[in-house]
Amino acid sequence: MIGGALTWNRSLSDTEKFAREHAEWGYNVRLIERRDIVAMEPNLIDPPELAAFAADEGAINPIATTIALVDAAKRAAAGIVLDAGQVSLRPEDGRVIGVKIGRQSINADVVVVSAGIRSRALCEPLPCLSTRRLQSYCPSLLRRSL
């Protein structure tokens, strides 16, 4: 089984630009032609002439993954708060020590920021979580969402 992700656009030049830009950003991506695309994805009805292939990338079902992660967190006795309303991070001495949900403060050894495109706004006020520092931990994710 071959892993990775295929991406193409309506125009060849857009596909080439996509591959070039992502390679410049450090992704392991290369252009492949129709015969290789068909070998990887034989069920495509109308395979493109050219696609960008990123060998290290992939995709998952986001809903199933979220359910699995929340279930695993519950089994590990993690506190799960849904529909929390206004949330902010609680910094102390250059690190995050918990979260504030409304008027309630919750201390935590580890805080997972999973706010998607809102992660930057959530972390912005905290010098210990500057965008530059976050990018050093997950550059590909933040390049796409910032």
C-alpha positions as CSV (number, residue, x, y, z in Angstrom):
1,M,0.0,0.0,0.0
2,I,1.3,3.4,-0.9
3,G,0.8,6.3,1.5
4,G,0.8,9.9,0.8
5,A,-1.5,12.5,-0.7
6,L,-2.3,13.6,-4.3
7,T,-3.3,17.1,-5.0
8,W,-4.1,18.8,-8.3
9,N,-5.9,21.9,-9.5
10,R,-7.9,22.6,-12.7
11,S,-4.9,24.1,-14.4
12,L,-1.4,22.6,-14.8
13,S,0.2,25.8,-13.9
14,D,-1.7,26.0,-10.6
15,T,-0.7,22.4,-9.8
16,E,3.0,23.2,-10.6
17,K,2.8,26.3,-8.5
18,F,1.3,24.3,-5.5
19,A,4.1,21.8,-5.7
20,R,6.8,24.4,-6.1
21,E,5.6,26.5,-3.1
22,H,5.1,23.5,-0.8
23,A,8.6,22.2,-1.7
24,E,10.0,25.6,-0.9
25,W,8.3,25.4,2.5
26,G,10.0,22.1,3.2
27,Y,7.4,19.6,2.3
28,N,8.4,16.3,0.6
29,V,6.4,16.9,-2.5
30,R,7.0,16.2,-6.2
31,L,5.1,16.3,-9.4
32,I,3.9,13.1,-11.0
33,E,2.3,12.3,-14.4
34,R,-1.0,10.6,-15.2
35,R,0.5,7.1,-15.5
36,D,1.9,7.2,-12.0
37,I,-1.4,8.8,-10.7
38,V,-3.4,5.9,-12.2
39,A,-1.0,3.4,-10.6
40,M,-1.6,5.0,-7.2
41,E,-5.3,5.6,-7.6
42,P,-6.7,3.2,-10.3
43,N,-10.3,4.1,-9.4
44,L,-10.1,7.7,-10.5
45,I,-12.6,8.3,-13.3
46,D,-10.8,11.2,-14.9
47,P,-7.2,11.3,-13.6
48,P,-5.4,14.6,-14.0
49,E,-2.4,14.9,-16.4
50,L,-0.3,16.1,-13.5
51,A,-0.5,16.0,-9.7
52,A,1.6,16.9,-6.7
53,F,2.5,13.9,-4.6
54,A,3.4,14.4,-1.0
55,A,4.7,11.1,0.3
56,D,4.7,12.1,4.0
57,E,1.1,13.4,4.0
58,G,-2.2,11.7,4.4
59,A,-5.7,12.2,5.5
60,I,-8.0,11.0,8.3
61,N,-11.7,11.2,9.0
62,P,-11.8,14.2,11.4
63,I,-15.1,13.2,13.1
64,A,-14.0,9.6,13.8
65,T,-10.6,10.9,14.9
66,T,-12.1,13.4,17.3
67,I,-14.4,10.8,18.8
68,A,-11.4,8.3,19.2
69,L,-9.3,11.0,20.9
70,V,-12.0,12.1,23.3
71,D,-12.7,8.5,24.2
72,A,-9.1,7.8,24.8
73,A,-8.8,11.0,26.9
74,K,-11.8,9.9,29.0
75,R,-10.2,6.5,29.6
76,A,-7.1,8.2,30.8
77,A,-9.2,10.3,33.2
78,A,-8.7,13.6,31.4
79,G,-11.2,16.3,32.0
80,I,-13.4,16.9,29.0
81,V,-15.2,20.2,28.7
82,L,-17.6,20.7,25.7
83,D,-19.4,23.8,24.7
84,A,-17.2,25.8,27.1
85,G,-18.0,29.3,25.9
86,Q,-15.2,31.8,26.5
87,V,-11.9,30.1,27.1
88,S,-8.5,31.6,27.8
89,L,-5.1,30.2,28.6
90,R,-3.5,30.8,32.0
91,P,0.2,31.7,31.8
92,E,2.6,31.7,34.7
93,D,6.4,32.1,34.6
94,G,6.7,31.6,30.9
95,R,4.5,28.6,30.6
96,V,0.8,27.7,30.4
97,I,-0.5,26.2,33.7
98,G,-4.1,25.7,32.8
99,V,-7.2,27.3,31.3
100,K,-9.9,29.7,32.4
101,I,-13.4,28.8,31.3
102,G,-15.8,31.5,32.2
103,R,-15.2,32.1,35.9
104,Q,-13.7,28.7,36.5
105,S,-10.0,28.1,36.5
106,I,-8.6,24.6,35.8
107,N,-5.0,23.8,36.4
108,A,-3.3,21.3,34.0
109,D,0.1,19.8,33.5
110,V,-0.6,19.8,29.8
111,V,-2.9,22.0,27.8
112,V,-3.8,20.9,24.2
113,V,-4.8,23.9,22.0
114,S,-7.1,22.4,19.4
115,A,-8.9,25.5,18.3
116,G,-8.1,25.2,14.6
117,I,-7.8,28.5,12.9
118,R,-8.6,30.2,16.3
119,S,-5.4,28.8,17.9
120,R,-3.4,31.8,16.9
121,A,-5.8,34.3,18.4
122,L,-6.0,32.2,21.6
123,C,-2.2,32.1,21.9
124,E,-1.4,35.6,20.6
125,P,-1.5,37.4,24.0
126,L,1.0,35.0,25.6
127,P,4.7,35.8,25.0
128,C,5.5,32.1,25.9
129,L,3.4,31.0,22.9
130,S,4.3,33.5,20.3
131,T,3.5,32.5,16.7
132,R,7.3,32.1,16.0
133,R,7.7,29.7,18.9
134,L,4.5,27.8,17.9
135,Q,5.9,27.4,14.3
136,S,9.0,25.8,15.7
137,Y,6.8,23.0,17.1
138,C,4.5,22.5,14.1
139,P,5.6,24.5,11.1
140,S,3.5,22.8,8.4
141,L,0.3,23.1,10.4
142,L,0.7,26.7,11.1
143,R,1.9,27.7,7.7
144,R,-1.5,26.5,6.4
145,S,-3.7,28.0,9.1
146,L,-2.0,31.4,9.7
